[in-house]
Amino acid sequence: RVVFQSRLGRAKWLQPYLHDVLQELPKTGKNKVLVVPASFVADCLETTMELGHEYREVHLAHGGKGRAGPARSFDVVPCPNSSAALVRCIAELVRSQVPP
């Protein structure tokens, strides 16, 4: 499900908000969440703290389960950062757009 994380102040933002969805999921029996920050190529401290800690607490406070066996019930996929695959991908994209 696609949801949106950040919003500033009280202004409306793209919806549904991650915060609201995390409150509703446990009520429908969905206790496991995997967050994929698709619009980020590199981790930043603000997003890491917000997704990995603040939203985990929202999930748990509204009925999400803690750990279930070896699998966590709330996890965040790390951004690719400087992975070799990402660097190759960007290099290929640049090469395809630059005339020889």
N, CA, C and O atoms as CSV, one atom per row, in Angstrom:
chain,resi,resn,atom,element,x,y,z
A,1,ARG,N,N,0.847,-1.173,0.000
A,1,ARG,CA,C,0.000,0.000,0.000
A,1,ARG,C,C,0.890,1.233,0.000
A,1,ARG,O,O,1.842,1.308,0.776
A,2,VAL,N,N,0.600,2.172,-0.838
A,2,VAL,CA,C,1.380,3.399,-0.894
A,2,VAL,C,C,0.794,4.406,0.083
A,2,VAL,O,O,-0.398,4.713,0.052
A,3,VAL,N,N,1.672,4.914,0.960
A,3,VAL,CA,C,1.290,5.951,1.916
A,3,VAL,C,C,2.367,7.021,1.899
A,3,VAL,O,O,3.425,6.837,1.296
A,4,PHE,N,N,2.099,8.139,2.560
A,4,PHE,CA,C,3.016,9.274,2.520
A,4,PHE,C,C,3.432,9.664,3.921
A,4,PHE,O,O,2.608,9.771,4.830
A,5,GLN,N,N,4.728,9.872,4.077
A,5,GLN,CA,C,5.342,10.053,5.386
A,5,GLN,C,C,5.321,11.485,5.878
A,5,GLN,O,O,4.718,11.783,6.908
A,6,SER,N,N,5.969,12.360,5.156
A,6,SER,CA,C,6.265,13.685,5.689
A,6,SER,C,C,5.172,14.696,5.385
A,6,SER,O,O,4.571,14.695,4.311
A,7,ARG,N,N,4.940,15.535,6.339
A,7,ARG,CA,C,4.089,16.699,6.138
A,7,ARG,C,C,4.586,17.762,7.095
A,7,ARG,O,O,5.077,17.453,8.181
A,8,LEU,N,N,4.461,18.991,6.699
A,8,LEU,CA,C,4.945,20.089,7.518
A,8,LEU,C,C,3.765,20.886,8.043
A,8,LEU,O,O,2.887,21.293,7.283
A,9,GLY,N,N,3.755,21.104,9.350
A,9,GLY,CA,C,2.697,21.917,9.934
A,9,GLY,C,C,1.330,21.302,9.748
A,9,GLY,O,O,1.176,20.081,9.736
A,10,ARG,N,N,0.341,22.164,9.602
A,10,ARG,CA,C,-1.049,21.690,9.496
A,10,ARG,C,C,-1.558,21.650,8.066
A,10,ARG,O,O,-2.706,21.280,7.815
A,11,ALA,N,N,-0.703,22.029,7.137
A,11,ALA,CA,C,-1.126,22.027,5.738
A,11,ALA,C,C,-1.420,20.604,5.278
A,11,ALA,O,O,-0.762,19.653,5.698
A,12,LYS,N,N,-2.428,20.475,4.400
A,12,LYS,CA,C,-2.734,19.156,3.852
A,12,LYS,C,C,-1.565,18.689,2.998
A,12,LYS,O,O,-0.878,19.497,2.372
A,13,TRP,N,N,-1.349,17.393,2.978
A,13,TRP,CA,C,-0.266,16.790,2.233
A,13,TRP,C,C,-0.840,15.617,1.475
A,13,TRP,O,O,-2.026,15.311,1.600
A,14,LEU,N,N,-0.005,14.957,0.688
A,14,LEU,CA,C,-0.460,13.768,-0.019
A,14,LEU,C,C,-0.951,12.744,0.993
A,14,LEU,O,O,-0.368,12.599,2.067
A,15,GLN,N,N,-2.009,12.042,0.657
A,15,GLN,CA,C,-2.596,11.083,1.587
A,15,GLN,C,C,-2.733,9.730,0.923
A,15,GLN,O,O,-2.701,9.658,-0.306
A,16,PRO,N,N,-2.883,8.665,1.670
A,16,PRO,CA,C,-3.060,8.599,3.123
A,16,PRO,C,C,-1.735,8.795,3.860
A,16,PRO,O,O,-0.666,8.472,3.342
A,17,TYR,N,N,-1.825,9.324,5.063
A,17,TYR,CA,C,-0.649,9.548,5.890
A,17,TYR,C,C,-0.202,8.235,6.535
A,17,TYR,O,O,-1.030,7.459,7.012
A,18,LEU,N,N,1.084,7.995,6.546
A,18,LEU,CA,C,1.639,6.789,7.164
A,18,LEU,C,C,1.193,6.668,8.615
A,18,LEU,O,O,0.818,5.583,9.060
A,19,HIS,N,N,1.231,7.755,9.344
A,19,HIS,CA,C,0.841,7.762,10.762
A,19,HIS,C,C,-0.573,7.197,10.935
A,19,HIS,O,O,-0.802,6.343,11.792
A,20,ASP,N,N,-1.517,7.672,10.122
A,20,ASP,CA,C,-2.905,7.223,10.226
A,20,ASP,C,C,-3.046,5.746,9.857
A,20,ASP,O,O,-3.770,5.001,10.518
A,21,VAL,N,N,-2.354,5.331,8.802
A,21,VAL,CA,C,-2.441,3.936,8.357
A,21,VAL,C,C,-1.870,2.999,9.422
A,21,VAL,O,O,-2.422,1.926,9.667
A,22,LEU,N,N,-0.764,3.402,10.054
A,22,LEU,CA,C,-0.171,2.564,11.105
A,22,LEU,C,C,-1.102,2.401,12.291
A,22,LEU,O,O,-1.045,1.384,12.984
A,23,GLN,N,N,-1.956,3.380,12.538
A,23,GLN,CA,C,-2.929,3.261,13.623
A,23,GLN,C,C,-4.052,2.299,13.253
A,23,GLN,O,O,-4.584,1.599,14.115
A,24,GLU,N,N,-4.411,2.266,11.976
A,24,GLU,CA,C,-5.538,1.451,11.523
A,24,GLU,C,C,-5.187,-0.008,11.243
A,24,GLU,O,O,-6.020,-0.887,11.467
A,25,LEU,N,N,-3.988,-0.287,10.764
A,25,LEU,CA,C,-3.632,-1.656,10.357
A,25,LEU,C,C,-3.866,-2.711,11.435
A,25,LEU,O,O,-4.480,-3.736,11.138
A,26,PRO,N,N,-3.405,-2.512,12.681
A,26,PRO,CA,C,-3.627,-3.556,13.685
A,26,PRO,C,C,-5.111,-3.843,13.951
A,26,PRO,O,O,-5.471,-4.959,14.325
A,27,LYS,N,N,-5.958,-2.844,13.759
A,27,LYS,CA,C,-7.397,-3.032,13.971
A,27,LYS,C,C,-7.989,-3.983,12.935
A,27,LYS,O,O,-9.046,-4.573,13.162
A,28,THR,N,N,-7.317,-4.131,11.809
A,28,THR,CA,C,-7.801,-5.020,10.749
A,28,THR,C,C,-7.043,-6.340,10.737
A,28,THR,O,O,-7.172,-7.129,9.801
A,29,GLY,N,N,-6.244,-6.580,11.794
A,29,GLY,CA,C,-5.508,-7.835,11.900
A,29,GLY,C,C,-4.172,-7.829,11.185
A,29,GLY,O,O,-3.497,-8.857,11.127
A,30,LYS,N,N,-3.787,-6.708,10.649
A,30,LYS,CA,C,-2.503,-6.615,9.948
A,30,LYS,C,C,-1.472,-6.061,10.922
A,30,LYS,O,O,-1.405,-4.855,11.158
A,31,ASN,N,N,-0.676,-6.954,11.480
A,31,ASN,CA,C,0.262,-6.578,12.532
A,31,ASN,C,C,1.704,-6.466,12.066
A,31,ASN,O,O,2.569,-6.044,12.833
A,32,LYS,N,N,1.973,-6.834,10.830
A,32,LYS,CA,C,3.344,-6.756,10.321
A,32,LYS,C,C,3.427,-5.654,9.267
A,32,LYS,O,O,2.577,-5.556,8.381
A,33,VAL,N,N,4.467,-4.827,9.382
A,33,VAL,CA,C,4.637,-3.696,8.470
A,33,VAL,C,C,6.069,-3.691,7.955
A,33,VAL,O,O,7.018,-3.838,8.726
A,34,LEU,N,N,6.216,-3.521,6.655
A,34,LEU,CA,C,7.525,-3.331,6.046
A,34,LEU,C,C,7.464,-1.999,5.312
A,34,LEU,O,O,6.716,-1.846,4.347
A,35,VAL,N,N,8.254,-1.038,5.774
A,35,VAL,CA,C,8.272,0.298,5.188
A,35,VAL,C,C,9.390,0.350,4.152
A,35,VAL,O,O,10.540,0.026,4.446
A,36,VAL,N,N,9.036,0.762,2.940
A,36,VAL,CA,C,10.010,0.900,1.857
A,36,VAL,C,C,10.003,2.377,1.449
A,36,VAL,O,O,9.096,2.821,0.745
A,37,PRO,N,N,11.010,3.135,1.888
A,37,PRO,CA,C,11.047,4.559,1.549
A,37,PRO,C,C,11.485,4.761,0.102
A,37,PRO,O,O,12.637,5.107,-0.160
A,38,ALA,N,N,10.575,4.547,-0.825
A,38,ALA,CA,C,10.901,4.484,-2.248
A,38,ALA,C,C,11.414,5.790,-2.841
A,38,ALA,O,O,12.100,5.763,-3.862
A,39,SER,N,N,11.111,6.906,-2.245
A,39,SER,CA,C,11.554,8.166,-2.847
A,39,SER,C,C,12.914,8.626,-2.328
A,39,SER,O,O,13.380,9.707,-2.689
A,40,PHE,N,N,13.547,7.823,-1.491
A,40,PHE,CA,C,14.848,8.188,-0.949
A,40,PHE,C,C,15.938,7.282,-1.515
A,40,PHE,O,O,15.786,6.060,-1.535
A,41,VAL,N,N,17.046,7.886,-1.980
A,41,VAL,CA,C,18.169,7.094,-2.469
A,41,VAL,C,C,19.217,6.943,-1.383
A,41,VAL,O,O,20.023,6.012,-1.411
A,42,ALA,N,N,19.205,7.863,-0.425
A,42,ALA,CA,C,20.192,7.812,0.658
A,42,ALA,C,C,19.498,8.062,1.994
A,42,ALA,O,O,18.586,8.881,2.101
A,43,ASP,N,N,19.954,7.335,3.001
A,43,ASP,CA,C,19.396,7.530,4.338
A,43,ASP,C,C,19.774,8.910,4.855
A,43,ASP,O,O,20.866,9.406,4.580
A,44,CYS,N,N,18.879,9.518,5.596
A,44,CYS,CA,C,19.217,10.738,6.324
A,44,CYS,C,C,18.717,10.528,7.747
A,44,CYS,O,O,17.750,9.800,7.972
A,45,LEU,N,N,19.364,11.151,8.681
A,45,LEU,CA,C,19.059,10.910,10.084
A,45,LEU,C,C,17.606,11.203,10.422
A,45,LEU,O,O,16.976,10.444,11.160
A,46,GLU,N,N,17.072,12.285,9.896
A,46,GLU,CA,C,15.687,12.648,10.203
A,46,GLU,C,C,14.716,11.549,9.773
A,46,GLU,O,O,13.840,11.150,10.540
A,47,THR,N,N,14.878,11.068,8.551
A,47,THR,CA,C,13.980,10.027,8.051
A,47,THR,C,C,14.215,8.703,8.765
A,47,THR,O,O,13.262,7.986,9.070
A,48,THR,N,N,15.458,8.376,9.029
A,48,THR,CA,C,15.771,7.142,9.747
A,48,THR,C,C,15.108,7.143,11.127
A,48,THR,O,O,14.528,6.140,11.543
A,49,MET,N,N,15.198,8.261,11.823
A,49,MET,CA,C,14.585,8.350,13.163
A,49,MET,C,C,13.060,8.308,13.065
A,49,MET,O,O,12.394,7.628,13.846
A,50,GLU,N,N,12.522,9.041,12.100
A,50,GLU,CA,C,11.070,9.099,11.963
A,50,GLU,C,C,10.496,7.732,11.594
A,50,GLU,O,O,9.556,7.255,12.230
A,51,LEU,N,N,11.067,7.106,10.562
A,51,LEU,CA,C,10.543,5.815,10.121
A,51,LEU,C,C,10.888,4.691,11.082
A,51,LEU,O,O,10.023,3.894,11.444
A,52,GLY,N,N,12.137,4.623,11.494
A,52,GLY,CA,C,12.606,3.484,12.270
A,52,GLY,C,C,12.256,3.507,13.741
A,52,GLY,O,O,12.236,2.463,14.391
A,53,HIS,N,N,11.981,4.689,14.274
A,53,HIS,CA,C,11.709,4.770,15.712
A,53,HIS,C,C,10.328,5.344,16.015
A,53,HIS,O,O,9.525,4.697,16.688
A,54,GLU,N,N,10.043,6.544,15.528
A,54,GLU,CA,C,8.765,7.179,15.844
A,54,GLU,C,C,7.589,6.375,15.301
A,54,GLU,O,O,6.621,6.119,16.017
A,55,TYR,N,N,7.677,5.980,14.036
A,55,TYR,CA,C,6.556,5.237,13.458
A,55,TYR,C,C,6.464,3.815,13.997
A,55,TYR,O,O,5.372,3.249,14.064
A,56,ARG,N,N,7.577,3.242,14.373
A,56,ARG,CA,C,7.534,1.926,15.046
A,56,ARG,C,C,6.723,2.043,16.338
A,56,ARG,O,O,5.903,1.178,16.646
A,57,GLU,N,N,6.961,3.126,17.093
A,57,GLU,CA,C,6.223,3.350,18.337
A,57,GLU,C,C,4.731,3.548,18.081
A,57,GLU,O,O,3.899,3.061,18.847
A,58,VAL,N,N,4.389,4.259,17.007
A,58,VAL,CA,C,2.975,4.436,16.643
A,58,VAL,C,C,2.355,3.075,16.366
A,58,VAL,O,O,1.261,2.774,16.845
A,59,HIS,N,N,3.051,2.260,15.598
A,59,HIS,CA,C,2.573,0.913,15.244
A,59,HIS,C,C,2.329,0.072,16.508
A,59,HIS,O,O,1.276,-0.547,16.655
A,60,LEU,N,N,3.294,0.059,17.398
A,60,LEU,CA,C,3.170,-0.741,18.621
A,60,LEU,C,C,2.100,-0.183,19.558
A,60,LEU,O,O,1.370,-0.947,20.189
A,61,ALA,N,N,2.003,1.137,19.653
A,61,ALA,CA,C,1.028,1.758,20.550
A,61,ALA,C,C,-0.407,1.500,20.121
A,61,ALA,O,O,-1.320,1.602,20.940
A,62,HIS,N,N,-0.624,1.170,18.863
A,62,HIS,CA,C,-1.978,0.950,18.368
A,62,HIS,C,C,-2.274,-0.519,18.094
A,62,HIS,O,O,-3.189,-0.848,17.340
A,63,GLY,N,N,-1.492,-1.395,18.713
A,63,GLY,CA,C,-1.805,-2.808,18.648
A,63,GLY,C,C,-0.915,-3.639,17.767
A,63,GLY,O,O,-1.094,-4.854,17.683
A,64,GLY,N,N,0.042,-3.019,17.107
A,64,GLY,CA,C,1.000,-3.806,16.328
A,64,GLY,C,C,1.788,-4.680,17.285
A,64,GLY,O,O,2.040,-4.288,18.425
A,65,LYS,N,N,2.166,-5.823,16.844
A,65,LYS,CA,C,2.907,-6.743,17.705
A,65,LYS,C,C,4.380,-6.389,17.716
A,65,LYS,O,O,4.892,-5.752,16.795
A,66,GLY,N,N,5.047,-6.811,18.770
A,66,GLY,CA,C,6.502,-6.653,18.840
A,66,GLY,C,C,7.134,-7.673,17.930
A,66,GLY,O,O,6.750,-7.784,16.766
A,67,ARG,N,N,8.072,-8.405,18.419
A,67,ARG,CA,C,8.706,-9.443,17.605
A,67,ARG,C,C,7.834,-10.690,17.616
A,67,ARG,O,O,7.249,-11.052,18.637
A,68,ALA,N,N,7.763,-11.328,16.477
A,68,ALA,CA,C,7.037,-12.594,16.365
A,68,ALA,C,C,8.030,-13.626,15.866
A,68,ALA,O,O,8.249,-13.742,14.660
A,69,GLY,N,N,8.621,-14.363,16.761
A,69,GLY,CA,C,9.663,-15.302,16.366
A,69,GLY,C,C,10.867,-14.522,15.877
A,69,GLY,O,O,11.171,-13.457,16.415
A,70,PRO,N,N,11.560,-15.032,14.867
A,70,PRO,CA,C,12.764,-14.340,14.397
A,70,PRO,C,C,12.453,-13.110,13.535
A,70,PRO,O,O,13.332,-12.279,13.305
A,71,ALA,N,N,11.216,-12.990,13.060
A,71,ALA,CA,C,10.871,-11.871,12.178
A,71,ALA,C,C,10.295,-10.712,12.971
A,71,ALA,O,O,9.459,-10.904,13.855
A,72,ARG,N,N,10.738,-9.533,12.656
A,72,ARG,CA,C,10.169,-8.353,13.302
A,72,ARG,C,C,8.830,-8.032,12.666
A,72,ARG,O,O,8.600,-8.345,11.497
A,73,SER,N,N,7.955,-7.413,13.426
A,73,SER,CA,C,6.654,-7.062,12.876
A,73,SER,C,C,6.663,-5.677,12.256
A,73,SER,O,O,5.702,-5.310,11.580
A,74,PHE,N,N,7.718,-4.894,12.463
A,74,PHE,CA,C,7.848,-3.575,11.865
A,74,PHE,C,C,9.296,-3.417,11.449
A,74,PHE,O,O,10.201,-3.505,12.280
A,75,ASP,N,N,9.516,-3.188,10.177
A,75,ASP,CA,C,10.891,-3.020,9.719
A,75,ASP,C,C,10.914,-2.003,8.597
A,75,ASP,O,O,9.910,-1.766,7.926
A,76,VAL,N,N,12.073,-1.412,8.410
A,76,VAL,CA,C,12.273,-0.410,7.370
A,76,VAL,C,C,13.395,-0.891,6.454
A,76,VAL,O,O,14.484,-1.224,6.922
A,77,VAL,N,N,13.130,-0.926,5.166
A,77,VAL,CA,C,14.148,-1.306,4.194
A,77,VAL,C,C,15.127,-0.141,4.079
A,77,VAL,O,O,14.707,0.990,3.837
A,78,PRO,N,N,16.422,-0.394,4.248
A,78,PRO,CA,C,17.382,0.702,4.129
A,78,PRO,C,C,17.473,1.216,2.694
A,78,PRO,O,O,17.234,0.476,1.740
A,79,CYS,N,N,17.814,2.471,2.562
A,79,CYS,CA,C,18.018,3.065,1.238
A,79,CYS,C,C,19.265,2.460,0.608
A,79,CYS,O,O,20.135,1.954,1.318
A,80,PRO,N,N,19.360,2.507,-0.721
A,80,PRO,CA,C,20.525,1.912,-1.371
A,80,PRO,C,C,21.839,2.620,-1.047
A,80,PRO,O,O,22.904,2.011,-1.142
A,81,ASN,N,N,21.778,3.901,-0.665
A,81,ASN,CA,C,22.970,4.676,-0.322
A,81,ASN,C,C,24.013,4.569,-1.427
A,81,ASN,O,O,23.721,4.908,-2.574
A,82,SER,N,N,25.213,4.110,-1.114
A,82,SER,CA,C,26.267,4.038,-2.142
A,82,SER,C,C,26.523,2.596,-2.568
A,82,SER,O,O,27.662,2.225,-2.854
A,83,SER,N,N,25.484,1.793,-2.609
A,83,SER,CA,C,25.667,0.397,-3.008
A,83,SER,C,C,26.199,0.324,-4.435
A,83,SER,O,O,25.910,1.190,-5.262
A,84,ALA,N,N,26.961,-0.691,-4.708
A,84,ALA,CA,C,27.543,-0.878,-6.043
A,84,ALA,C,C,26.448,-0.937,-7.109
A,84,ALA,O,O,26.622,-0.399,-8.203
A,85,ALA,N,N,25.343,-1.572,-6.806
A,85,ALA,CA,C,24.252,-1.692,-7.787
A,85,ALA,C,C,23.673,-0.321,-8.122
A,85,ALA,O,O,23.392,-0.040,-9.287
A,86,LEU,N,N,23.494,0.526,-7.128
A,86,LEU,CA,C,22.958,1.863,-7.385
A,86,LEU,C,C,23.952,2.690,-8.195
A,86,LEU,O,O,23.560,3.378,-9.138
A,87,VAL,N,N,25.219,2.629,-7.840
A,87,VAL,CA,C,26.240,3.386,-8.571
A,87,VAL,C,C,26.269,2.949,-10.035
A,87,VAL,O,O,26.335,3.791,-10.930
A,88,ARG,N,N,26.221,1.632,-10.284
A,88,ARG,CA,C,26.197,1.121,-11.666
A,88,ARG,C,C,24.953,1.624,-12.412
A,88,ARG,O,O,25.034,2.035,-13.569
A,89,CYS,N,N,23.829,1.585,-11.744
A,89,CYS,CA,C,22.567,2.022,-12.353
A,89,CYS,C,C,22.642,3.498,-12.743
A,89,CYS,O,O,22.276,3.861,-13.861
A,90,ILE,N,N,23.110,4.342,-11.838
A,90,ILE,CA,C,23.219,5.767,-12.140
A,90,ILE,C,C,24.211,6.000,-13.275
A,90,ILE,O,O,23.954,6.807,-14.167
A,91,ALA,N,N,25.342,5.299,-13.247
A,91,ALA,CA,C,26.341,5.437,-14.312
A,91,ALA,C,C,25.743,5.055,-15.661
A,91,ALA,O,O,25.970,5.743,-16.656
A,92,GLU,N,N,24.984,3.965,-15.703
A,92,GLU,CA,C,24.367,3.533,-16.953
A,92,GLU,C,C,23.349,4.562,-17.438
A,92,GLU,O,O,23.271,4.841,-18.635
A,93,LEU,N,N,22.575,5.121,-16.524
A,93,LEU,CA,C,21.596,6.147,-16.915
A,93,LEU,C,C,22.298,7.379,-17.485
A,93,LEU,O,O,21.868,7.930,-18.499
A,94,VAL,N,N,23.369,7.805,-16.837
A,94,VAL,CA,C,24.115,8.966,-17.325
A,94,VAL,C,C,24.703,8.677,-18.697
A,94,VAL,O,O,24.575,9.488,-19.614
A,95,ARG,N,N,25.351,7.519,-18.841
A,95,ARG,CA,C,25.945,7.154,-20.131
A,95,ARG,C,C,24.899,7.113,-21.242
A,95,ARG,O,O,25.181,7.498,-22.377
A,96,SER,N,N,23.706,6.651,-20.922
A,96,SER,CA,C,22.666,6.537,-21.955
A,96,SER,C,C,22.150,7.912,-22.388
A,96,SER,O,O,21.547,8.032,-23.454
A,97,GLN,N,N,22.375,8.932,-21.591
A,97,GLN,CA,C,21.867,10.262,-21.906
A,97,GLN,C,C,22.933,11.213,-22.454
A,97,GLN,O,O,22.607,12.278,-22.979
A,98,VAL,N,N,24.184,10.835,-22.334
A,98,VAL,CA,C,25.296,11.689,-22.800
A,98,VAL,C,C,25.737,11.198,-24.172
A,98,VAL,O,O,26.028,10.015,-24.347
A,99,PRO,N,N,25.787,12.109,-25.152
A,99,PRO,CA,C,26.235,11.668,-26.471
A,99,PRO,C,C,27.692,11.231,-26.448
A,99,PRO,O,O,28.491,11.776,-25.685
A,100,PRO,N,N,28.050,10.242,-27.284
A,100,PRO,CA,C,29.432,9.736,-27.293
A,100,PRO,C,C,30.429,10.774,-27.787
A,100,PRO,O,O,31.627,10.497,-27.851
